[in-house]
Amino acid sequence: MADLFSAEWMASFAEHWNDESDLVGPLGEIGFNSVIGYGFPDDDQPTGVLVVENGKAVSGGAYNGEELNWDIRASADQWNKWIAKPPGMMGLGAAFTTGKMKFKVGDYGAMLKDPRMAKPFIKSFSVMGKV
């Protein structure tokens, strides 16, 4: 298995993302376009990046200075727990309020209030488990 959020891991994540109709469909319907960074709390920058256009992942790889719409951070242990057992809405809410998940860029509260974005966000964790 490739290292979490490495270029190889992110490329595989992008492929699995596009295979998941519960991500691509709903996000495509709302014209979701984002550059999403994934990484760890103490790092200066994210490790990996996923570029999404109209709900579809168009690239995934190592972060290379892209301007981010979202920058999601958690410890490697926490990421691995979520990958092994994807969280639900309550679990993610608790992780955010306790600081286990941090958004260096992006508005977590606004995303959660919009079910068109919240449900696919939750689904993305089960897709990570396929990488």
C-alpha positions as CSV (number, residue, x, y, z in Angstrom):
1,M,0.0,0.0,0.0
2,A,1.3,3.5,-0.9
3,D,1.9,6.0,1.9
4,L,-1.1,7.9,3.0
5,F,-1.7,10.9,0.7
6,S,1.5,10.2,-1.4
7,A,1.2,10.9,-5.1
8,E,0.5,7.3,-5.8
9,W,-2.1,7.1,-3.1
10,M,-3.9,10.3,-4.3
11,A,-3.9,9.1,-7.9
12,S,-5.7,5.9,-6.7
13,F,-8.0,7.9,-4.5
14,A,-9.0,10.0,-7.6
15,E,-9.8,6.8,-9.6
16,H,-11.9,5.3,-6.8
17,W,-13.6,8.7,-6.3
18,N,-14.7,8.6,-10.0
19,D,-16.1,5.1,-9.6
20,E,-18.4,6.3,-6.8
21,S,-21.7,7.6,-8.2
22,D,-22.7,8.8,-4.7
23,L,-19.8,11.3,-5.0
24,V,-19.6,12.2,-8.7
25,G,-23.4,12.5,-9.2
26,P,-24.5,14.7,-6.4
27,L,-21.4,16.9,-6.6
28,G,-21.8,17.2,-10.3
29,E,-25.4,18.3,-9.9
30,I,-24.3,21.3,-7.8
31,G,-21.3,22.1,-10.0
32,F,-18.8,21.3,-7.3
33,N,-15.3,22.5,-8.3
34,S,-12.5,22.4,-5.6
35,V,-8.9,21.8,-5.0
36,I,-8.7,19.7,-1.8
37,G,-5.6,19.3,0.3
38,Y,-5.2,16.4,2.7
39,G,-2.5,16.1,5.3
40,F,-1.4,16.2,8.9
41,P,-1.8,19.0,11.5
42,D,1.8,19.8,12.2
43,D,2.9,20.0,8.5
44,D,3.3,23.4,6.9
45,Q,1.4,22.2,3.8
46,P,-0.8,19.3,2.9
47,T,0.7,16.1,1.6
48,G,-1.7,15.3,-1.2
49,V,-4.1,17.2,-3.4
50,L,-7.3,16.2,-5.2
51,V,-8.7,18.4,-8.0
52,V,-12.4,18.1,-8.6
53,E,-14.3,19.6,-11.5
54,N,-18.1,19.3,-11.6
55,G,-17.9,16.5,-9.1
56,K,-15.4,14.4,-10.9
57,A,-11.7,14.0,-9.8
58,V,-9.6,15.2,-12.6
59,S,-6.3,14.7,-10.8
60,G,-4.8,13.5,-7.6
61,G,-1.2,13.7,-6.6
62,A,1.4,15.3,-4.3
63,Y,0.7,18.8,-3.2
64,N,2.7,21.2,-5.3
65,G,1.7,24.7,-4.1
66,E,-1.8,24.7,-5.6
67,E,-4.3,27.3,-4.3
68,L,-6.7,25.3,-2.1
69,N,-10.4,25.6,-1.5
70,W,-10.2,23.0,1.3
71,D,-7.2,21.9,3.4
72,I,-8.2,19.0,5.7
73,R,-5.8,17.9,8.5
74,A,-5.8,15.1,11.0
75,S,-3.2,12.8,12.6
76,A,-2.1,9.7,10.7
77,D,-3.7,7.6,13.4
78,Q,-7.0,9.4,13.0
79,W,-7.0,9.2,9.2
80,N,-6.3,5.5,9.4
81,K,-9.2,5.0,11.9
82,W,-11.5,6.7,9.5
83,I,-10.2,4.7,6.5
84,A,-10.8,1.5,8.4
85,K,-14.2,2.5,9.7
86,P,-15.6,5.5,7.9
87,P,-17.3,8.0,10.2
88,G,-20.8,9.3,10.1
89,M,-22.0,12.8,10.5
90,M,-21.9,12.6,14.3
91,G,-18.4,11.2,14.3
92,L,-17.1,13.9,12.0
93,G,-18.8,16.6,14.0
94,A,-17.2,15.3,17.2
95,A,-13.8,15.1,15.5
96,F,-14.1,18.7,14.3
97,T,-15.3,20.1,17.7
98,T,-12.5,18.2,19.6
99,G,-9.8,19.3,17.2
100,K,-9.1,15.8,15.8
101,M,-10.0,17.2,12.3
102,K,-8.9,20.7,11.3
103,F,-9.8,22.7,8.3
104,K,-6.9,25.1,7.5
105,V,-8.8,26.3,4.5
106,G,-12.6,25.9,4.0
107,D,-15.7,26.4,6.0
108,Y,-16.6,23.1,7.7
109,G,-19.8,24.6,9.3
110,A,-21.2,25.8,6.0
111,M,-20.4,22.5,4.3
112,L,-22.2,20.6,7.0
113,K,-25.3,22.8,6.7
114,D,-25.6,21.9,3.0
115,P,-26.6,18.2,2.7
116,R,-25.7,18.3,-1.0
117,M,-22.0,18.7,0.2
118,A,-22.1,16.9,3.6
119,K,-23.3,13.5,2.3
120,P,-20.6,13.3,-0.3
121,F,-18.0,14.5,2.2
122,I,-18.9,11.6,4.5
123,K,-18.9,9.2,1.5
124,S,-15.4,10.3,0.6
125,F,-14.1,8.5,3.7
126,S,-15.4,5.1,2.6
127,V,-13.8,5.8,-0.8
128,M,-10.5,6.3,1.0
129,G,-10.9,2.8,2.4
130,K,-10.8,1.4,-1.2
131,V,-7.3,2.9,-1.9
